[in-house]
Amino acid sequence: MAKPLSADQFFAILKKSGVRVVEHGSWRTHNRNHKGAWGPVHGVMIHHTGPYSTEAGMVELCRTGYTSLPGPLCHGVIDRSGTVHLVGYGRANHAGSGDDDVLKAVIAEKSLPPDNEADTDGNPHFYGFECINTGGGQNWPGPQLDAMHKVSAALCRAHGWTARSVIGHKEWQPGKPDPAGIAMNDFRAAVAKILDGKPTSTAPPDVDEPQYAPFPGAAYFRNGRRSALITAMGKRLVDEGCGRYSKGPGPTWTDADRRSYAAWQSKLGFSGADADGIPGLASWARLRVPKP
């Protein structure tokens, strides 16, 4: 438990950790503080971004957000080269609602219980880093993992926390898979080694994680397109209560798929031209379509 660092302190601590830091716009004052308190802070939360078209586009999405979830969506985006992009500071829409028992364990720096309820707002209480990865089995490059470990350790050191104050989104909010492909106990062990002044391995752990399909681009979804990906998407839309199929879904993109996807966009809070039934990056990332 601690008072949040000032934006200048946050910047200086990350730079001192040895990572490359890039500033975007007026990140120091870009926040959601008008929606509630920022702090006290209890730890660091690690995410993966999900499917993306370009790294620059994902950094901008995390900075600005979208209709139903305004930005910033984190404090820093860690790209696959290990560069940390600062996009906001203060309260950010990254943690969402999670388990109060998990929060108590983080504060006490004890082993985490299962996250089986979402009754506590985590946005005031965690520094958040979105790490660029599709979440669909994509590897984690060594430089990116190094940066993730270093920024986590730097913030723990600044607040006098141990590595137990670092958690994954999947340990906080029921149903979340991120960061996919990373066993968080291994991640915390790597952070602990940095805090102890010992070297850390950058090899990604070998664990089973959900496999999600990367976003193929809006142009992919046109009448007559036939693929197993379209079937997988349709099944997810049905699971979300958005299916508008008389039969199916099937492998061929049809107007029923467009209507179903428009219902999903509307469910997320999109409207007008943003709910036209053609998949976009933000809505696709939240649908989490399994790799066919």
N, C-alpha and C positions, 0 to 999 in steps of 0.2 A: 504494500500500500504506500503510495507516495504522491506528492504533488507533481503534476506533469512538468517536464523540462520546458523551458522557453524554446521557441522555434530556433533561436540562435544557438542555444545550448545543444539542441537536437542535431542541428547541422554540423556543429563543431565536433561532436562526439562521433558521428558517423564518419566524417572526414578522417578523424584521428584513428579510426579502426582500420584504415588502409583500403577502404573500398572507393571506387570512383563514384562521385556524386554529381548529378546534373539537376539543376533547378528549373522548374517549369512555372512561368508566370508568377503571380503573387501568391505562391504556395503558403507562405507564412501566415496569411490571413484568410486563406480559402478553407472554410470549415462549415460545420452544421451546428455551431454553438448556440444559434438562436432556437434550436430545438431542445436544448437541455444542457446540463453541465458537461464539461470536459474534465474528467478526473473525479476522485483520485484514480490513479493508474495502478494496476496490479501486475501487469505482465505484457508479453509480446505475443501476438497472434500471427501465424503464418498461413497464407492461402495460396492456391494456384488460380490463375486467371480463367482457365477453360479455353475453348476454341478461340482462335484469333486469326485475322487475315494478315496483319502486319504488326510488328512489335510497337512501332510508333503509333499505330491506330489504337492498340490496347492501352498504351500509356495515356493517350488522350481520353479514351473511354473512362479509365479509372479517375482521371482528373475531373471530367464533366458529368459522368453518370448518364442517366437517361430518365425518361418521363416519370416512371414509377419509383426510381431510386436515384435521386440527385446526388451528384458528386460533392466532395471527393469520396471515392469508394475505398480509400486507404490513405496512408501517409506516404508510403513509398512503393514504387513498382520496381522490382528487381528483374532486369532482363537477362537473356541467356548468356550474355557476355560477363555478367556480374556487375553491371552498372546499376546504381540505385538512382531512380528518377523520383525526385520529391514533387508531389502533386497536391499536397494539402497538409494542414497541421491544425490540430484541435479535434473536436468531435467529427468522426467520419463514419459513413455508412458501410462498415466492413464486417463487424462482428454479428450484429443482429441479436436476436433473442436466443439465449442459451440456458444452461443448467446452473441453478444457484449453488448446487452442491459442488460442481466443478469450480465455480468462482471461489467458494470457501476453501477448496483444496489448493488452488493457486495462491491465495492469500497466505495460507499456512505453509505453503511449499511442501505439500504432501503428495502422495500418489493420487492420480486422478480417478474418480469414480466414473461409471458409465454415464454418458450424457443422454438421459432418458426423458428430459422435459425441457421446455423452452419458456421459462418464466422470468428471465432476468435480462435486461438490456445490457449488452456488453460494449456498446459503442463508446460509452464514457470511460471505460476501464482498461482498454488495451491499445497499445501501439499496433498498427496493422500494416503488413507488407503483402502485397499481391505479387506473386512470382510467376513469370510468364512460362506457362506450360499448358498444353491442351487438356491434361488430365485424362488422356486416352491412351496411356502407355508410352507417351513420349519420354525420352531419357532426360535426366537432369545433368547438364554439363558441370564439370568440376568447378570452373570459375563462378558459376551461378550459385552452386551449393556453398562455396567458400564465402561468398558475399552474404548469403542467408545466415550462415553461422556467425559471421563477424558482426553483422548489425545486431543480431540477437544478443550476442555476448556483450557488445558495447553498451547496450541499454541496460542489461542486467548489472554490469559493473557500475554504471552511473547511479543506479538506484540501490546498490547493495543487495541485489537479488541473486539467487542461485539459478541454475539452468532449469529448475522446476517451474520457474515463472514463464517459460516459453511453451506455448501450446499450439496445436493445429486447429483450424476451424472445425475439422471433423471430430475433435475432442470436446468441442464446445456446444455445437448446435446439432441436434439429432437429424440424421439424414444427409449431412454434408460429407463429401468425400475428400475434401482438400486438406492438405496437399497430397494428391494421389502419388503413389509410388514411393512415399517416404514414411518409414516407421518412426514415429515421433520419439520413442525412447532412444533410438539411435541418434536422432537429431539432437536431442538434449545432451546425450553423451558427448557429441562433437562440440557443442557449446561449452560444456563443462571443461573439456580439455583446453579450450581457448582461455577460459577463466582461470585455469590452473597454470597457464603458460606452456601447455604442451601442444605439439602439432596434432592436426586432425586429418582424417582421411576424407577424400572427396568422392569416394566411390558410392553410388546410390545403393541403398539397401535393396535386397531381393525380397519383395513382398508382393502379395497378390492385391491388386486394386481394381476398382471398376474401370472398364474400358469405354471411353466416350469418343464419338466420331467428331473430328474437326469440322468446322464450318466450311462448306465447299464454295461459298459465295452465292449471292442472290441470283446470279444468272443461271445457276445450276437448275433452279426450279422453274421449269417451263413445261407447257403442255406436251405430253408425249414422252418426256424423260422417263426412263425405266431403270430402276436400280433397287438393290436390296436396302440401300440407305433410306429410300422413300418409304418402304414398308416399315423399317425400324422407327422412323419418325412418326408415321401414322399410329403405330402401336403406343408410342409414348403419349401422343395427343389423346388417344382413347383413355389411357391410364389417368391422365390429368382431367378427364371429364370434358374434353374439348372436341371429341370425335363428332364429325357431322357426316358420317358415312351411312349410306343405305345398305352397303355390303363392303366387306374389306376391313381394314385398309389393304391395298395391294401395292405392287412395285411401280406402277405407272402414275406419274403426277397428273392429277385431274383437278377439276374445280372443287371437288369434295375435299381434297387435301388443302386447297387454298382457303376454303371456308373454315376448315378445322383449325388451320394455323392462325387465321384471323381471330378465332375464338380464344386461342392461347395468348395472342398478343393483347387482346382486350382484358383477359384475366390478369395479365401482368401490369395493366394500367395504361397501355398504349391506346391511342385513339387517332382518328382521322387517317392521314396518309401513313402513319406509323403502325396502323393495324390493317394493312391491305392484304394480309395473307401470304406475303412473300417473306420467307425467313430472313432475318437480319442477325448480325453478330451477337447483340446483347440477348435477344430472345432465344436464339439457338443455344447459347451458353447455359441458360437457365433450364432449358428443356432436357439437357443431358441425354442425348440420343446414344444408345449403345453402338459400338462398332458392329456392323453386320458381319 
